Amino acid sequence: MKGQKHQNAERKEHYTVYIFSEEEIRNVTEVNETALELIEEGFQKLAKGEVTMPPILRVDIPENNGEVDVKTAYVKGMDKFALKISSGFFNNSEKGLPSLSGMMLLFSTETGFPKAVLQDNGYLTDVRTAVAGALAAKYLAKQNMQTAGIIGTGTQARYQMRALMLVRDVKEVLVYGRRHERVKEYIKDMEEDLNIKITAADSAEQVVRQSDTVITTTPSKTPVINKEWLHPGLHITAMGSDAEEKNEISPEVLGAVDRLACDSKTQVFRLGEHHHALEKGVIQKNSDIAELGNIALGKSNGRKEENEITFCDLTGTGVQDTAIAVYAYEKLIEAEKGLLFTE
């Protein structure tokens, strides 16, 4: 009977699942140094071959300008891994809704049983994407940064700028967006948030020509940055192109910069800006392209000279999702949050 009770207790534990709300998750996880360290460590493990990360699964819903991505990764030694379901519906602003949503599911790496549902509505994706941008700037942007440029005015345009402040002392920000009212709203909110001067640019060209670092955060299918606008010392992080048809950066840009970098070579040759440049014959698959994990490990070069032009292509990886989801879970359990469901 004692053995049976123990077996039942173990079974009950395996069938225990937590559900955490977005508010709870926001209270324990944010864009900060801890998140940056977690994502940097995740990229390092990916570079060392300690991560199993399958290709991204995506479902397109073109009639509503939407897509749903599924990403995952198992990190060697971790007792849980995340399966992230992320949606991007880019007409949502017309409905007064954010473009991104989704959730993360955590599973035991020992039994495969679900451990938690993190109903974050895309928040954890925002955090891990933003700090990946900061990581790119940490190793690729010049140290003496005067002006940062942002193209786009949505959620990531905000998070990316907050994250950039973790690694560089930015003096002013230039922002360009297609909708004047969204630009005004961005300036008002971010000046209060960051206590920094933010100016509306008349064009994407102005942003590029007058900035030391430029971050593109749009779902554009036609390039918003051209080769002719590049200048010595410029760094560009492109994070909007996470589907084959998206293309924020003119392919010729990738052939003109001094240093190419990305989150995952496999992904950027399928989804990112690199695959457009490859199709145009501007770069080759054996071109010198450094993955962030190798740069962080010191196995590949980041920026070596202040006057270099550098470029980083971010498509978003499953290892980032597992890293941030496991961390959030641990903080939530520590804070005794969530609803507990047991069979």
C-alpha positions as CSV (number, residue, x, y, z in Angstrom):
1,M,0.0,0.0,0.0
2,K,2.9,2.4,0.9
3,G,4.5,1.7,-2.5
4,Q,1.1,2.3,-4.2
5,K,0.7,5.7,-2.4
6,H,4.2,6.7,-3.5
7,Q,3.5,5.7,-7.1
8,N,0.2,7.7,-7.0
9,A,2.0,10.7,-5.6
10,E,4.6,10.6,-8.4
11,R,1.8,10.2,-11.0
12,K,0.0,13.2,-9.5
13,E,3.2,15.3,-9.7
14,H,3.7,14.4,-13.4
15,Y,0.1,15.5,-14.2
16,T,0.5,18.8,-12.4
17,V,0.4,21.8,-14.7
18,Y,0.7,25.5,-13.9
19,I,-1.0,28.3,-15.8
20,F,0.5,31.7,-15.5
21,S,-1.1,35.0,-16.7
22,E,0.6,37.8,-18.7
23,E,0.4,40.1,-15.7
24,E,2.2,37.6,-13.5
25,I,4.9,37.0,-16.1
26,R,5.4,40.7,-16.6
27,N,6.0,41.1,-12.9
28,V,8.9,38.7,-12.8
29,T,10.5,39.2,-16.3
30,E,11.6,42.3,-18.1
31,V,14.2,43.8,-20.4
32,N,17.2,44.0,-18.2
33,E,20.8,42.7,-17.6
34,T,19.5,39.3,-16.4
35,A,17.5,38.7,-19.6
36,L,20.5,39.8,-21.7
37,E,22.8,37.4,-19.9
38,L,20.3,34.5,-20.3
39,I,20.0,35.1,-24.0
40,E,23.7,35.5,-24.5
41,E,24.3,32.2,-22.7
42,G,21.6,30.5,-24.8
43,F,23.4,31.6,-28.0
44,Q,26.7,30.4,-26.6
45,K,25.3,27.0,-26.0
46,L,23.8,26.9,-29.5
47,A,27.3,27.7,-30.9
48,K,28.8,24.9,-28.8
49,G,26.4,22.3,-30.1
50,E,24.6,21.9,-26.8
51,V,21.2,22.7,-28.3
52,T,18.7,20.7,-30.4
53,M,16.7,23.2,-32.4
54,P,14.4,22.1,-35.3
55,P,13.3,24.3,-38.2
56,I,10.6,26.8,-37.5
57,L,7.0,25.8,-38.3
58,R,4.9,28.5,-39.8
59,V,1.3,28.9,-40.9
60,D,0.4,31.9,-43.1
61,I,-3.0,33.5,-43.0
62,P,-2.7,36.0,-45.9
63,E,-6.3,37.2,-46.0
64,N,-5.7,38.7,-42.5
65,N,-2.1,39.7,-43.0
66,G,-1.2,37.1,-40.3
67,E,1.1,34.3,-39.5
68,V,1.7,31.8,-36.7
69,D,5.1,30.5,-35.9
70,V,6.1,27.6,-33.7
71,K,9.6,27.5,-32.3
72,T,11.3,25.2,-29.8
73,A,14.7,24.0,-28.6
74,Y,16.1,21.6,-26.1
75,V,19.2,22.8,-24.2
76,K,21.5,20.1,-22.9
77,G,21.3,19.8,-19.1
78,M,18.0,21.7,-18.7
79,D,15.1,19.9,-17.1
80,K,12.5,21.8,-19.1
81,F,12.2,23.0,-22.7
82,A,9.7,25.5,-24.3
83,L,7.4,25.1,-27.3
84,K,6.5,28.7,-28.3
85,I,3.4,29.5,-30.4
86,S,3.7,33.1,-31.7
87,S,1.3,35.0,-33.9
88,G,1.8,38.1,-35.9
89,F,-1.3,39.8,-37.3
90,F,-0.2,43.1,-38.8
91,N,-3.6,44.6,-39.4
92,N,-4.3,44.5,-35.7
93,S,-3.3,48.1,-35.1
94,E,-6.5,49.1,-37.0
95,K,-8.4,47.2,-34.3
96,G,-6.6,48.7,-31.5
97,L,-4.7,45.5,-30.8
98,P,-1.0,44.6,-30.7
99,S,0.4,42.9,-33.7
100,L,2.0,40.0,-31.7
101,S,0.5,37.5,-29.4
102,G,1.0,33.9,-28.4
103,M,2.0,31.6,-25.5
104,M,4.8,29.3,-24.4
105,L,4.4,25.8,-23.2
106,L,7.0,24.1,-20.9
107,F,7.6,20.4,-21.0
108,S,9.7,18.2,-18.8
109,T,12.8,16.9,-20.6
110,E,12.7,13.8,-18.4
111,T,9.2,12.6,-19.0
112,G,7.8,14.8,-21.8
113,F,4.9,15.8,-19.6
114,P,3.7,19.4,-19.8
115,K,4.7,21.5,-16.8
116,A,3.3,25.0,-17.5
117,V,1.3,27.2,-19.8
118,L,2.8,30.7,-19.9
119,Q,-0.1,32.8,-21.3
120,D,2.2,35.8,-22.1
121,N,0.5,37.1,-25.2
122,G,3.8,37.5,-26.9
123,Y,5.5,39.4,-24.0
124,L,8.3,36.9,-23.5
125,T,9.0,36.9,-27.2
126,D,9.2,40.7,-27.0
127,V,11.7,40.5,-24.2
128,R,14.0,37.8,-25.7
129,T,13.9,39.5,-29.2
130,A,14.8,42.9,-27.7
131,V,17.8,41.6,-25.7
132,A,19.0,39.7,-28.8
133,G,19.1,43.1,-30.5
134,A,21.1,44.5,-27.5
135,L,23.5,41.5,-27.8
136,A,24.1,42.3,-31.4
137,A,24.8,45.9,-30.5
138,K,27.0,44.9,-27.7
139,Y,29.5,43.2,-30.0
140,L,28.9,45.0,-33.3
141,A,27.9,48.6,-32.7
142,K,30.6,51.2,-32.1
143,Q,31.3,52.2,-28.6
144,N,31.0,55.9,-29.0
145,M,27.3,56.0,-30.1
146,Q,25.7,59.4,-30.5
147,T,22.5,58.7,-32.4
148,A,20.4,55.5,-32.6
149,G,17.8,55.1,-35.4
150,I,14.6,53.1,-35.3
151,I,12.5,52.3,-38.3
152,G,9.0,51.2,-37.2
153,T,6.9,52.4,-34.3
154,G,5.3,49.2,-33.0
155,T,6.0,47.1,-29.9
156,Q,9.5,45.9,-30.9
157,A,10.5,49.5,-31.9
158,R,10.0,50.3,-28.2
159,Y,11.5,47.2,-26.7
160,Q,14.6,47.3,-28.9
161,M,15.4,50.9,-27.9
162,R,15.0,50.0,-24.2
163,A,17.3,47.0,-24.7
164,L,19.9,49.1,-26.6
165,M,20.3,51.3,-23.6
166,L,21.6,48.3,-21.6
167,V,24.8,48.2,-23.8
168,R,25.3,51.7,-25.1
169,D,25.0,55.3,-23.9
170,V,22.8,56.7,-26.6
171,K,22.4,60.5,-26.7
172,E,19.5,60.8,-29.1
173,V,17.1,58.8,-31.2
174,L,15.7,59.2,-34.7
175,V,12.5,57.4,-35.5
176,Y,10.7,56.9,-38.8
177,G,7.3,55.4,-39.4
178,R,4.7,55.5,-42.1
179,R,1.9,56.9,-39.9
180,H,2.5,60.4,-38.5
181,E,0.2,59.8,-35.5
182,R,2.0,56.6,-34.5
183,V,5.4,58.4,-34.7
184,K,4.0,61.2,-32.4
185,E,2.8,58.6,-30.0
186,Y,6.1,56.8,-30.0
187,I,8.0,60.0,-29.3
188,K,5.8,60.9,-26.4
189,D,5.9,57.5,-24.8
190,M,9.6,56.8,-25.3
191,E,10.8,60.2,-24.3
192,E,9.0,59.7,-20.9
193,D,10.3,56.1,-20.7
194,L,13.9,56.7,-21.6
195,N,14.4,60.4,-20.7
196,I,16.1,61.0,-24.0
197,K,15.5,63.3,-27.0
198,I,13.6,61.5,-29.8
199,T,13.1,63.2,-33.1
200,A,10.8,62.2,-36.0
201,A,12.7,61.6,-39.3
202,D,11.3,62.5,-42.7
203,S,12.4,59.3,-44.2
204,A,14.2,56.0,-43.6
205,E,17.1,57.4,-45.5
206,Q,17.5,60.2,-43.0
207,V,17.5,57.7,-40.2
208,V,20.3,55.7,-41.8
209,R,22.5,58.6,-42.9
210,Q,22.3,60.4,-39.5
211,S,22.5,57.4,-37.1
212,D,25.4,55.3,-35.7
213,T,23.1,52.3,-35.2
214,V,19.8,51.5,-37.0
215,I,17.3,48.9,-35.9
216,T,14.6,47.9,-38.4
217,T,11.4,46.5,-36.8
218,T,8.9,46.2,-39.6
219,P,7.1,43.4,-41.4
220,S,8.0,45.0,-44.8
221,K,8.2,43.0,-47.9
222,T,10.1,45.6,-49.8
223,P,13.5,47.0,-48.7
224,V,13.4,50.1,-46.4
225,I,17.3,50.5,-46.3
226,N,19.4,50.9,-49.5
227,K,23.1,50.5,-50.1
228,E,23.7,54.2,-51.0
229,W,22.8,55.4,-47.5
230,L,25.6,53.4,-45.7
231,H,28.4,55.3,-44.0
232,P,31.5,54.4,-42.0
233,G,30.8,53.3,-38.4
234,L,27.2,52.3,-39.1
235,H,25.7,49.2,-37.5
236,I,22.3,47.8,-38.7
237,T,20.2,45.2,-36.8
238,A,17.3,43.9,-38.9
239,M,14.8,41.9,-36.9
240,G,11.6,42.1,-39.0
241,S,12.4,39.5,-41.6
242,D,11.2,36.2,-40.1
243,A,9.4,34.9,-43.2
244,E,10.6,34.1,-46.7
245,E,8.7,37.0,-48.3
246,K,9.7,39.7,-45.8
247,N,12.6,41.9,-46.8
248,E,13.6,45.1,-44.9
249,I,17.2,45.4,-46.3
250,S,18.2,45.8,-49.9
251,P,20.3,42.7,-50.8
252,E,23.1,44.9,-52.0
253,V,23.6,46.2,-48.5
254,L,24.9,42.8,-47.4
255,G,27.5,42.9,-50.1
256,A,28.7,46.3,-49.0
257,V,29.2,46.0,-45.3
258,D,32.5,45.0,-43.6
259,R,31.0,42.4,-41.2
260,L,28.0,40.1,-41.5
261,A,26.4,38.5,-38.4
262,C,23.2,36.6,-37.6
263,D,21.5,34.6,-34.9
264,S,21.4,31.3,-36.9
265,K,22.9,30.7,-40.3
266,T,20.4,28.0,-41.0
267,Q,17.5,30.3,-40.4
268,V,18.7,33.5,-42.1
269,F,19.4,31.6,-45.3
270,R,15.8,30.4,-45.2
271,L,13.9,33.3,-43.7
272,G,16.1,36.3,-43.1
273,E,17.8,39.1,-45.1
274,H,20.6,36.8,-46.0
275,H,18.4,34.6,-48.2
276,H,17.5,37.5,-50.4
277,A,21.1,38.4,-50.8
278,L,22.0,34.8,-51.6
279,E,19.3,34.6,-54.3
280,K,20.7,37.8,-55.8
281,G,24.2,36.4,-55.8
282,V,25.4,39.2,-53.5
283,I,26.7,36.7,-50.9
284,Q,27.4,32.9,-50.9
285,K,26.6,30.3,-48.3
286,N,30.3,30.1,-47.5
287,S,30.6,33.9,-47.1
288,D,32.1,35.1,-43.8
289,I,29.0,35.3,-41.6
290,A,29.4,35.2,-37.8
291,E,26.7,33.7,-35.6
292,L,26.1,35.7,-32.4
293,G,27.0,32.7,-30.2
294,N,30.4,32.4,-31.7
295,I,31.0,36.1,-31.4
296,A,30.0,35.9,-27.7
297,L,32.4,33.0,-27.2
298,G,35.2,34.9,-28.9
299,K,35.4,32.4,-31.8
300,S,34.3,35.0,-34.4
301,N,35.0,38.7,-34.7
302,G,32.5,41.4,-33.8
303,R,33.4,45.0,-34.6
304,K,37.1,45.5,-34.8
305,E,37.3,49.2,-35.9
306,E,35.1,52.2,-35.2
307,N,34.7,52.9,-38.9
308,E,33.6,49.4,-39.9
309,I,30.0,48.9,-41.3
310,T,28.4,46.0,-39.6
311,F,25.1,44.1,-40.1
312,C,23.2,41.6,-38.0
313,D,20.2,39.6,-39.1
314,L,17.8,38.3,-36.4
315,T,15.1,35.8,-37.2
316,G,14.4,34.6,-33.6
317,T,15.5,31.2,-32.3
318,G,13.9,28.5,-30.2
319,V,16.9,28.6,-27.8
320,Q,15.9,32.1,-26.8
321,D,12.4,30.9,-26.1
322,T,13.5,28.1,-23.9
323,A,16.0,30.3,-22.0
324,I,13.5,33.0,-21.2
325,A,10.5,30.7,-20.5
326,V,12.4,28.5,-18.1
327,Y,13.7,31.6,-16.3
328,A,10.2,33.1,-16.1
329,Y,8.8,29.7,-14.8
330,E,11.4,29.6,-12.0
331,K,10.8,33.1,-10.9
332,L,7.0,32.5,-11.0
333,I,7.3,29.4,-8.8
334,E,9.5,31.2,-6.4
335,A,6.9,34.0,-6.2
336,E,4.2,31.4,-5.7
337,K,2.2,32.6,-8.6
338,G,-0.1,30.8,-11.1
339,L,-3.0,28.5,-11.1
340,L,-2.3,24.8,-10.4
341,F,-4.1,22.1,-12.2
342,T,-3.8,18.5,-11.1
343,E,-5.5,15.4,-12.4
